[in-house]
Amino acid sequence: MIGALEPVRWSDPPGAIDVLDQTRLPGSEARLRLESVEQVVEAIRSLRVRGAPAIGIAAAMGLALEAAKRTSLEPPAFERALADAYAALVVARPTAVNLRWALDRLMRVARAQSSRPPGVIACKLWGEATGILEEDRAMSRRIGEHGLELVPDGARVLTHCNAGALATGGLGTALAPIYVAAGSGRRVEVYATETRPLLQGSRLTTWELARAGVPVTLLVDSAAAWLLRSGGVDLVLVGADRIAANGDVANKVGTYGLALLARAHGIPFYVAAPTSTVDLATLDGAGIEIEERDADEVRRGFGRATAPPDVPVYAPAFDVTPAHLVSALITDVGVLRAPYAEAIGAALERKGERESERIVGGTRLRADGTGTSEDGMMR
């Protein structure tokens, strides 16, 4: 059931990106056909596509789609078109580092192939974007398997926002260990916060967990402290939109408060995210740009007035949890523990060695985007 969600995929017939419109959930499962960079940017900004890994996938697909549409251009004009598409996509959601990571990855391939015709470059970018999607599916499975050790039989788990299948190309990040635990026969019960003001926990997390047959209870945001004090939670498990080099974590606003509550009540606080969410260029949480949302998402949430029309609103989309409040980082290369700077560096080094080559669509690709097919032909 989970694998069938596919929040982002190539369209059939090809020539566009097919996304599940998450603003329509849980009322209806409507899919959108995105045919331009502008439509991809709108889908990301409006949260039709959301979750750091899924945003990165959609952005990569958007850049590849633009390249495919511009193959008739002369090389200089083709390069300008790619640069313009990159510039539009990279600012769609500033906090989610997977967005820039995915786009930069495609641009490295484009630069490595710059001497080749636009049609060849476009083909390479299409394959790279597809590779990111395929890797994300495998990544979330590994996060689930590594995190299994932290989700014992009978665990009562509190999660925030949505970091499940709807936020990635596979099982998710924070929900992946839960799905793997449930699939292995362990009893797991989840409390999902509403996640105000856009109710990603209420609308999305409860929907996908119930759909997968995992027991879930919707938790009023302001009741989290009382639930933890009452002994109703064994561990807190959340995702991340960016992890700084020192282990500070940016995630949906409200995460920091849950981390403080978990520490106060002696409950483990775990963060699950792929290593692509780590931003080594950001030394600590102070360097993370925090996106602020439109005030009317609070004043007129879901189209109904819930506050005076001119009242000022403070609506950050994310907050930053200091590394010292994080019990462990669950990644696709293993469970990392403090000191996080050293643990993250070692994990990225291990991953770099393992992924210096990979197979996408029958072609063995190297880090520069070149490669040979299984028949030995250069691609």
N, C-alpha and C positions, 0 to 999 in steps of 0.2 A: 504493500500500500504506500509506503513512504517514498519508494523510488519513483512511483507514478506521479508524484506532485510536479516535478520539473518546472520550477518557477521561471527558468530561462532556458531556451533551446532555439536551435535554428528552425525556421519555418519549413513546412512541407505543403506546397512546393517551395523550393529554396528562393532566396532573394530578399529575405527579411528575417527579423528576430521575433520569435513567438514568446510572449511573457504572460504569466498569470497575473492579472490585475489584483494586487493584494489590498487595494483600497476597497474592493467590492466584497471581500470576505468578512464575515462568514455567510453573508446573505446569498452570494452567487459565485460560481466559479467561471469567471469571464476571462477569456484570453484576448490579448491584443497583438496586432501585427505591426511591428515597428520597422519602417522602411527608410529612415533617415537619422542622421546624427541628432538633429533637433528633437525628434521624437524620443530617442534614447535618453537624451538629457532631461526632457520633461518627465519621462517615466521614472528616472532616478530621483529627481528633485521632489516629485509628488508622492514618492514612496510606493509607486506601483511595483517597482523593483526595489527591494531593500535587504539589508543584511550585508555586511562587508564583503564576504566572498561572492555573493550573487551580484553585487554592484560591480565588482571587478570583472566578473564574467561578462555582464551586459556591456560594460564599457569596451572591453576587448572586442567583443562581437561588433559593437557599433563602429569601431575604428576599422575593423576588417571589412565591414559592409561598405563603408565609405570608399575604401581602396578599390573594392570590386566595382563600384559604380564609376570610378574615374580612370579606368584603364585606357581609355581612348586619348587621354591627355599626353602631351609631351612630358618627358621626365621632370623638368623644372616645375611645371604647373602641377604635376602629380604630387611632387614633394610638398608644394605649398598647400595643396588640398589636404594632405595628411596632417601637416602642421596645424592647419586651421581646425580640423576635426579634433586633434589632440587637445588643443587649447580650449575648445568648447566642452569637451568631456571631462577634463581633469578638474574643473572647478564645480562640477555638478553637486558633489557632496565633499566638502573640504576635510572632514575628520576621518573618514574611512580610508585608511592607507592602501587597502587592496585596490582601490580605484587607480591611483597613480602607479602602483606596482605593476598592474596588468598592462596599463597603457605604455609604460616605459619598456616593458618586456617586448611588446610588439614593435615599438619604435627602434629598439636595438636590432631586431630582425630586419626591419626596413633599411636601416643604415648599412647593415652587413651585406644586403643584397642591392645596394644603390646602383651598381653598375649594370644591373639586369633590367629588362623591360618592365614597365608598370604591371603588365599582366602576370608576370612571374612573381613579382613582389606581392601583388594582391593575393595570389594563390598561397604564398608562404604565410601571409598574415591570417588568412582564413584557417589554415592548418594550425597556426599557433593559438588562435582564439579557441578553436575546437580542443586543442591540447589542454588549455587552461581549464575548460569545462570538465574534461575527462580526468584530469589530475585532481580537481576539486572533489569529485565523487570518491576517488580513492583516498584522498586526504581525510575526508570526514569519517570514513570507515576506520582509518587508523586512529583518529582521535577517539572514536568510540571504544576501540579495543584497548588503547593505552589507558583510558579513563575508567575502564571496567573495574580495576582494582580499588577505585575510590567510591564505588557505588555498591555497597554490600546488599545481601538479600534482606528485604524488608525496609530498605532505605526510604526515608521521607525527604524529598528534595524540593528546595525552593529555587525557582528560577525567575528571571526578570526579562522583560521584553520578549523578543522571539529570536532564538538562535538555533532554530531547528532546520528541517528540510526546506522550509520556505525561504531561508536566508542563505542557502548554499546551492551547490549542484547535486548534493547527496543527502546524507543523514542529518547534516547540520554540524554545529560545533558543541554548544552546551547540551543539546538534547541527544547528541550522538552516543555518549556513554549510557544514557537512559535507554535508548532504543536497543543498544547492544546488550545491556543488562536484562531488559525485558525479553529479548530474543533468546537469551541463554537460560531462561526459566526463572530468573530472580524476580521477586516481588518488589515492585517499585511504585511509589505513590508520589505525585508531583503537585506542588502548589505553584500556581502561575499568577504573578501579580497582574493587575489590570494594565499597568504601564501607561499612566496618563501622560499627556492629554489625548494621544491618538490611539490608545488602547491596543497596542500590538500584542500584549499578553492575552487580553480578553478576546480579541477578535481572531488572532492567529495561533498563538501557542495552544490555547485550549482546544481550538478547532483541529489542529493537526495531531495533537496527542490523543484526543478522543477518536479521531479517524483511525489511528494506529492501534486503538484498543488499550492504551496506557491510562490507568486511573489518574484523573486530574481534577483539582479543585481550584476554582477561581478565587483569588485573594484580593480583597480591597487593599489598595496600596498602603493606606494609613494603618492597616491592621497588622503589618508585617512584624513590628516590634512586639506586639502582644503575642503573636503566634510563636515567635522565637522564645520569648520568656516563658510561655506555657509548655515548652518542651515538645512542640509539634513538628520540629524540623531537625534532621540529622546533618544536613549539609546544604550549603548554598552553591549553586552552579550556574554561572553566567557566561556569556560570550564576550567579545571585544571587537572594537572597531579600529583600535590602534594600540600597540604595546610599545612603549619607549624602551630604549636600550637598557635602562636600569630596572625594568619590570613594572613601571607605572602603567596603569591600564585605563584607556578611555573606552567607555561603554555608555549605553543608554542612561540618560539622567535618572538618578535614583539608585544607581549601582553603588556609589560611594556610601550612601546612607545604609544600604544593606550590609556592606563590608564592615562598617562601624558596629552595626547591630550584631553581626556574627562574632566579631571579636569580643564584644561586651558579654556575650552569652556562651563563649567557648565553643563555637560551632565552626567547622572548617569552611573556608570561603575559597572556592576554586574558580579559575578562569580557563575556559576552553577556547582555543583559537589556533589556526594554522600558523606556521612560521612566516607565511607571507604577510601576516598582520603585524609582524615586528618591524619597527622603523628604526634602524640603527642611526639614522641621521638625526633623530630626536633623542637627545640624551636623557631627558626626564619628562615628567608630565607637564611641567611648566611650558614646554615648547610645543604642546599640542594645541592646534587651533580648534576652538569649540564652536561649532555651527549653532546659530540661533535661528529658530523657526519663526514663521509668520505669526504675529500676535493673534490673528483671527482663528488660528487653530485652537486657541484657548477660549477666546471670547465668543466664537461662533463654531464650536466643535461640531462637526458633522451637520452643519447648516442651521443649527438652532442657537439662538442667542442665550448664552449662559453667563454673561457679564455685561455691564454697560459698554456701549460701543466705543467709547473713547478712553476707557481705563487703561493705564500703562500695564504692559505685560512683560515679565521676564521669563523667557522660554528657551533656555539652552537645550539643545537636543541631546547633549552628552555631559558627563562629568568625568573626573579623573580619580581613580582609586590608587592611593600610594602603594608601592610594592610591598611595604611591610605589613599590609593588611591582607595580602594574598597568600593563602596557604600553599598553593601550587598552581603552576601553569600546565594545562593539559594540551599538548601539541601533537602534531602528526609525526614527530620524531621521538616522543616520549613525554613523561611527566617531569617537569622541571621544578626544582625547588631553590630557595634562596641559598647563597647570593645569586640574584637573577642575572646580573651583568655577565658573570662568568658562565652560568648555565646556558644563557641564551647564545653567547658566543660559541660555546662548544657545540650546541645543537645545530646552529647554522653551518658550522664547519662540517659536521657529520653529514648534514643534508646536502651540502654543496658537492661533497665527494661522491655521494650516492647518485646524485641527479645530474652529473656532468654530461650524461647521455641519457636519452629516453626515446621511446618509440611512439610516434603519432602517425596514424594512418599508413602503417607499413614502412615508414621512413625513420631511420635512426638519426635523430637530430642532435647536434652539438650546441653548445652555449651560444655560438654566434649565429645560429639559425640555419647554417648549412648542414648538409647531411647526405647520407647515401641510403638508397632504398634497399630492400632485401635482395634485389637482383644486382646490386652493386652500382647502379647508375646514380650519378650526382643529381641532387634535387635543388 
